[in-house]
């Protein structure tokens, strides 16, 4: 890309704007800004006004030097009243119809935009973000590899008496020392009955000599997330019931993966996994969807669930993560992240 060349993602947004007869679009979400411009702003520290010919960026003075060097296609201005300045710029340019993503605006900012006659629009950029290009897929593949290798590194280190927080610290240290900037979400490590809570908050529980383990974690690498869950029995006397639910979840995971391909309804992926768990007699203990989209955020559209009306497309990144949770006893969840390719689902959570 030459110095002033506009990124393809902005060109794609302009096509959607033209289709919707918009001659301007306001972008305030910092991840949408990173997606479009390749520069990371902290939340609420920049406002973009995108037209068919220009990209205006109103931000804090501390960003000016870096933005000029890394995103020279933008016309950047330091301003502490960024939203109102963007509104004034749109009016000065005589833009007839300026859109904004109503779902991503807070009450105050949305009110300002609406009162100035701007148009509430669907989440155009979220829709663009669903389908990853080759560069994005490679970054997510690397993020998933780091997470998987963290699992392989940490699992042999886990010993009776360690706390959940001890294990989480080892996972996070490995991922950071291998290129990750942060975690995709709060790392979940559960022992014993804690594994029966799908969104357990990692704590000080110590691992017993015979105990269930569940680890759900991921990392952010070059701005993109990974997500993986592994469950197993620690000790030599694995309960028969734990074996039963582990194998049921594993078969459900395989069925969900097998269902993934372009053109398949996301609820069909969920159903493929759910049928297996229902047949095993544990349907009431599978209390969440089978997966979610992933990219710059760990949970993005499309969602593999019965509530979704979406259809998978080549370039989507989604998880498959069925689970069975027996309150007060233990739970099992097995999760892989996959890329939807022309031939099916490519598992990314591997070496």
C-alpha positions as CSV (number, residue, x, y, z in Angstrom):
1,X,0.0,0.0,0.0
2,X,1.5,3.3,-1.0
3,X,1.5,6.3,1.4
4,X,-2.0,7.6,0.7
5,X,-3.7,4.4,-0.5
6,X,-6.9,3.7,1.4
7,X,-7.3,0.2,3.0
8,X,-9.5,-2.2,1.3
9,X,-11.8,-2.4,4.4
10,X,-12.6,1.3,4.0
11,X,-13.4,0.8,0.3
12,X,-15.7,-2.1,1.3
13,X,-17.5,0.2,3.8
14,X,-17.9,2.8,1.1
15,X,-19.6,0.3,-1.2
16,X,-22.1,-0.4,1.6
17,X,-22.6,3.4,2.2
18,X,-23.3,3.9,-1.5
19,X,-25.8,1.0,-1.5
20,X,-27.6,2.7,1.4
21,X,-27.3,6.1,-0.2
22,X,-25.1,7.5,2.5
23,X,-22.5,10.1,1.7
24,X,-21.0,10.0,5.2
25,X,-20.5,7.6,8.1
26,X,-19.5,8.2,11.7
27,X,-17.4,5.6,13.4
28,X,-16.8,5.8,17.2
29,X,-16.2,2.2,18.2
30,X,-12.4,1.8,18.7
31,X,-12.3,-1.8,17.4
32,X,-14.2,-0.8,14.3
33,X,-11.6,2.0,13.9
34,X,-8.8,-0.5,14.3
35,X,-10.4,-2.8,11.7
36,X,-10.8,0.0,9.2
37,X,-7.6,2.0,9.7
38,X,-5.1,-0.5,11.2
39,X,-4.4,1.9,14.1
40,X,-5.5,1.1,17.7
41,X,-7.1,3.9,19.7
42,X,-8.2,3.5,23.3
43,X,-12.0,3.6,23.7
44,X,-13.6,7.0,23.2
45,X,-10.4,8.7,22.1
46,X,-11.2,9.1,18.3
47,X,-14.1,9.8,16.0
48,X,-14.0,9.0,12.3
49,X,-16.0,10.7,9.6
50,X,-15.8,8.6,6.4
51,X,-17.0,10.0,3.1
52,X,-16.7,8.7,-0.4
53,X,-13.5,10.7,-0.9
54,X,-11.9,11.3,2.6
55,X,-11.3,9.8,6.0
56,X,-11.3,12.4,8.8
57,X,-10.0,11.4,12.2
58,X,-10.7,13.6,15.2
59,X,-8.6,12.5,18.2
60,X,-6.3,13.5,21.1
61,X,-3.1,15.4,20.4
62,X,-1.0,12.5,21.8
63,X,-2.0,10.3,18.8
64,X,-1.1,12.7,16.0
65,X,2.4,11.7,15.4
66,X,1.8,7.9,15.3
67,X,-1.4,8.2,13.2
68,X,0.4,10.4,10.6
69,X,3.2,7.7,10.4
70,X,1.0,4.6,10.4
71,X,-2.3,5.8,8.8
72,X,-1.3,8.6,6.4
73,X,-4.5,8.2,4.3
74,X,-6.4,9.9,7.2
75,X,-6.8,13.6,7.7
76,X,-6.1,13.8,11.4
77,X,-7.0,16.7,13.7
78,X,-6.5,17.1,17.5
79,X,-9.7,17.9,19.2
80,X,-11.2,17.4,22.7
81,X,-14.8,17.8,21.5
82,X,-14.4,15.1,18.9
83,X,-18.0,14.1,18.2
84,X,-19.4,17.6,17.8
85,X,-16.4,18.6,15.6
86,X,-17.2,15.6,13.4
87,X,-20.8,16.7,13.2
88,X,-19.7,20.2,12.3
89,X,-17.4,18.9,9.6
90,X,-20.1,16.8,8.0
91,X,-22.4,19.9,7.9
92,X,-19.5,22.0,6.5
93,X,-19.1,19.5,3.7
94,X,-22.8,19.7,3.0
95,X,-23.2,15.9,3.4
96,X,-26.8,15.1,2.8
97,X,-27.2,11.7,4.6
98,X,-24.7,10.7,7.3
99,X,-25.1,7.3,9.0
100,X,-24.0,5.9,12.4
101,X,-24.1,2.5,14.0
102,X,-26.9,3.0,16.6
103,X,-26.1,-0.3,18.3
104,X,-22.6,0.9,19.2
105,X,-23.4,4.4,20.4
106,X,-24.0,5.3,24.0
107,X,-27.1,7.3,24.9
108,X,-25.4,10.7,25.0
109,X,-23.5,10.3,21.7
110,X,-26.4,8.7,19.9
111,X,-28.7,11.5,21.0
112,X,-26.2,14.1,19.6
113,X,-26.1,12.3,16.3
114,X,-29.8,11.8,16.0
115,X,-30.6,15.4,17.0
116,X,-28.3,16.6,14.2
117,X,-30.3,14.6,11.6
118,X,-27.9,11.7,11.2
119,X,-29.3,8.3,10.2
120,X,-29.4,5.3,12.5
121,X,-28.0,2.3,10.5
122,X,-27.4,-1.4,10.9
123,X,-24.0,-2.6,12.0
124,X,-22.3,-2.4,8.6
125,X,-18.8,-2.7,10.0
126,X,-19.7,-5.7,12.2
127,X,-21.1,-7.4,9.1
128,X,-17.8,-6.7,7.2
129,X,-15.8,-8.0,10.2
130,X,-17.6,-11.4,10.0
131,X,-15.7,-12.5,6.9
132,X,-11.9,-12.5,7.4
133,X,-9.4,-11.9,4.7
134,X,-6.3,-14.1,4.3
135,X,-4.2,-11.8,6.5
136,X,-6.7,-11.8,9.3
137,X,-7.1,-15.6,9.1
138,X,-3.3,-16.1,9.4
139,X,-3.2,-13.8,12.4
140,X,-6.0,-15.7,14.1
141,X,-4.3,-19.0,13.2
142,X,-1.2,-17.8,15.0
143,X,-3.2,-16.7,18.0
144,X,-4.9,-20.1,18.2
145,X,-1.5,-21.9,17.8
146,X,-0.1,-19.9,20.8
147,X,-3.2,-20.8,22.9
148,X,-3.0,-24.5,22.0
149,X,0.7,-24.6,22.7
150,X,0.1,-22.9,26.1
151,X,-2.3,-25.8,26.9
152,X,0.3,-28.4,25.9
153,X,3.0,-26.6,28.0
154,X,0.8,-26.1,31.1
155,X,-1.0,-29.4,31.3
156,X,2.1,-31.5,32.4
157,X,2.9,-28.8,35.0
158,X,-0.4,-29.1,36.8
159,X,0.0,-30.8,40.2
160,X,-2.2,-31.6,43.2
161,X,-2.3,-28.7,45.5
162,X,-2.0,-26.0,42.9
163,X,-4.7,-23.3,42.9
164,X,-6.8,-22.3,39.9
165,X,-5.1,-19.0,39.9
166,X,-1.7,-20.7,39.8
167,X,-2.6,-22.5,36.6
168,X,-4.2,-19.4,35.0
169,X,-0.9,-17.5,35.7
170,X,1.1,-20.2,34.0
171,X,-1.2,-20.1,30.9
172,X,-1.1,-16.3,30.7
173,X,2.7,-16.1,31.2
174,X,3.3,-18.6,28.4
175,X,1.0,-16.8,25.9
176,X,2.5,-13.4,26.7
177,X,6.1,-14.7,26.3
178,X,5.2,-16.2,22.9
179,X,3.8,-13.0,21.4
180,X,0.4,-12.4,22.9
181,X,-0.4,-8.9,24.1
182,X,-3.2,-9.8,26.5
183,X,-5.9,-12.5,27.0
184,X,-9.0,-12.7,24.9
185,X,-11.1,-12.7,28.1
186,X,-10.7,-13.5,31.8
187,X,-8.9,-16.9,31.9
188,X,-11.2,-19.6,33.3
189,X,-9.6,-22.4,35.3
190,X,-11.9,-24.6,37.3
191,X,-11.4,-27.5,39.6
192,X,-13.9,-30.0,40.9
193,X,-17.5,-28.5,41.3
194,X,-16.2,-25.2,39.7
195,X,-16.0,-27.0,36.3
196,X,-19.9,-27.2,36.4
197,X,-20.1,-23.4,36.1
198,X,-19.7,-22.4,32.4
199,X,-18.5,-18.9,33.3
200,X,-16.7,-19.8,36.6
201,X,-14.5,-17.0,38.0
202,X,-11.0,-18.4,38.6
203,X,-10.2,-18.5,42.3
204,X,-8.1,-20.0,45.1
205,X,-9.6,-23.5,45.0
206,X,-6.8,-26.1,45.3
207,X,-6.6,-29.1,43.0
208,X,-7.3,-32.4,44.8
209,X,-5.7,-35.7,44.1
210,X,-8.8,-36.9,42.2
211,X,-10.5,-34.0,40.5
212,X,-12.0,-32.5,37.4
213,X,-10.2,-29.8,35.5
214,X,-11.6,-27.3,33.0
215,X,-9.5,-24.6,31.3
216,X,-11.1,-22.0,28.9
217,X,-8.7,-19.4,27.7
218,X,-7.3,-17.5,24.7
219,X,-5.0,-14.7,23.8
220,X,-4.9,-11.6,21.6
221,X,-2.2,-11.6,19.0
222,X,-1.8,-8.6,16.6
223,X,-5.3,-7.5,17.6
224,X,-7.1,-10.8,17.0
225,X,-8.4,-13.4,19.5
226,X,-8.2,-17.1,20.1
227,X,-10.4,-19.3,22.2
228,X,-9.9,-22.9,23.4
229,X,-11.4,-25.1,26.1
230,X,-10.0,-28.4,27.4
231,X,-11.4,-30.6,30.2
232,X,-10.0,-33.8,31.7
233,X,-9.8,-35.8,34.9
234,X,-6.8,-35.3,37.2
235,X,-6.0,-38.6,38.9
236,X,-6.2,-42.3,38.2
237,X,-9.8,-43.0,39.4
238,X,-11.9,-41.2,36.8
239,X,-15.6,-41.7,37.7
240,X,-17.6,-43.6,35.1
241,X,-20.1,-40.8,34.9
242,X,-17.3,-38.3,34.1
243,X,-16.1,-40.6,31.3
244,X,-19.6,-40.8,29.9
245,X,-20.2,-37.1,29.8
246,X,-16.7,-36.4,28.4
247,X,-17.2,-38.8,25.5
248,X,-20.7,-37.4,24.8
249,X,-19.3,-33.8,24.7
250,X,-16.4,-35.0,22.5
251,X,-18.8,-36.7,20.0
252,X,-20.9,-33.5,20.0
253,X,-17.8,-31.4,19.3
254,X,-17.0,-33.6,16.4
255,X,-20.5,-33.5,15.0
256,X,-20.6,-29.7,15.3
257,X,-17.3,-29.4,13.4
258,X,-18.5,-31.8,10.7
259,X,-21.6,-29.6,10.2
260,X,-19.5,-26.5,9.4
261,X,-19.3,-25.4,5.8
262,X,-20.4,-22.3,3.8
263,X,-24.1,-22.0,3.4
264,X,-25.1,-23.9,6.5
265,X,-27.4,-22.3,9.0
266,X,-25.7,-21.6,12.3
267,X,-28.6,-23.2,14.2
268,X,-27.9,-26.4,12.2
269,X,-24.4,-26.5,13.7
270,X,-25.8,-26.1,17.1
271,X,-28.4,-28.8,16.4
272,X,-25.8,-31.2,15.2
273,X,-24.0,-31.0,18.6
274,X,-27.2,-30.8,20.7
275,X,-28.7,-34.0,19.2
276,X,-25.7,-36.0,20.4
277,X,-26.0,-34.6,24.0
278,X,-29.8,-35.1,24.0
279,X,-29.4,-38.7,22.9
280,X,-26.9,-39.3,25.7
281,X,-29.6,-38.1,28.2
282,X,-27.9,-34.9,29.3
283,X,-29.8,-32.3,27.2
284,X,-31.0,-30.3,30.2
285,X,-27.3,-29.9,31.3
286,X,-26.2,-28.3,28.0
287,X,-27.3,-24.7,28.8
288,X,-25.6,-22.5,26.2
289,X,-25.1,-22.2,22.4
290,X,-22.6,-24.4,20.6
291,X,-20.4,-21.5,19.6
292,X,-19.7,-18.0,18.5
293,X,-17.9,-15.9,15.9
294,X,-14.5,-14.6,16.8
295,X,-12.1,-11.9,15.5
296,X,-11.1,-8.6,17.1
297,X,-13.6,-9.5,19.8
298,X,-13.9,-12.9,21.4
299,X,-17.6,-13.0,20.9
300,X,-18.8,-11.7,17.5
301,X,-21.4,-12.7,15.0
302,X,-22.2,-15.3,13.7
303,X,-23.4,-17.4,16.6
304,X,-23.9,-21.1,16.4
305,X,-27.1,-21.2,18.4
306,X,-30.8,-21.9,18.1
307,X,-31.5,-18.2,18.5
308,X,-29.5,-17.3,15.4
309,X,-30.9,-16.8,11.9
310,X,-27.5,-16.5,10.3
311,X,-25.8,-18.6,7.7
312,X,-22.1,-19.5,7.7
313,X,-19.9,-18.0,4.9
314,X,-16.4,-18.8,3.8
315,X,-14.0,-16.7,5.9
316,X,-16.0,-16.8,9.1
317,X,-14.1,-17.8,12.3
318,X,-16.3,-19.7,14.7
319,X,-16.0,-21.8,17.8
320,X,-17.6,-25.2,18.5
321,X,-18.0,-25.7,22.2
322,X,-20.6,-28.1,23.5
323,X,-20.7,-28.9,27.2
324,X,-22.4,-30.8,30.0
325,X,-22.5,-29.4,33.5
326,X,-23.7,-31.4,36.5
327,X,-24.2,-28.9,39.4
328,X,-22.3,-29.6,42.5
329,X,-20.3,-32.4,40.8
330,X,-18.3,-31.5,37.7
331,X,-18.7,-30.3,34.1
332,X,-17.0,-30.9,30.7
333,X,-16.6,-28.4,27.8
334,X,-14.5,-29.0,24.8
335,X,-13.9,-26.1,22.4
336,X,-12.1,-25.6,19.2
337,X,-11.8,-22.5,17.0
338,X,-12.4,-23.0,13.3
339,X,-12.1,-21.2,10.0
340,X,-15.0,-21.8,7.6
341,X,-13.3,-22.8,4.3
342,X,-14.7,-23.8,0.9
343,X,-14.4,-27.5,2.0
344,X,-15.7,-27.3,5.6
345,X,-14.3,-26.3,9.0
346,X,-10.5,-26.0,9.5
347,X,-9.5,-26.5,13.1
348,X,-7.2,-23.7,14.2
349,X,-6.6,-24.7,17.8
350,X,-3.7,-27.0,17.1
351,X,0.1,-26.9,16.8
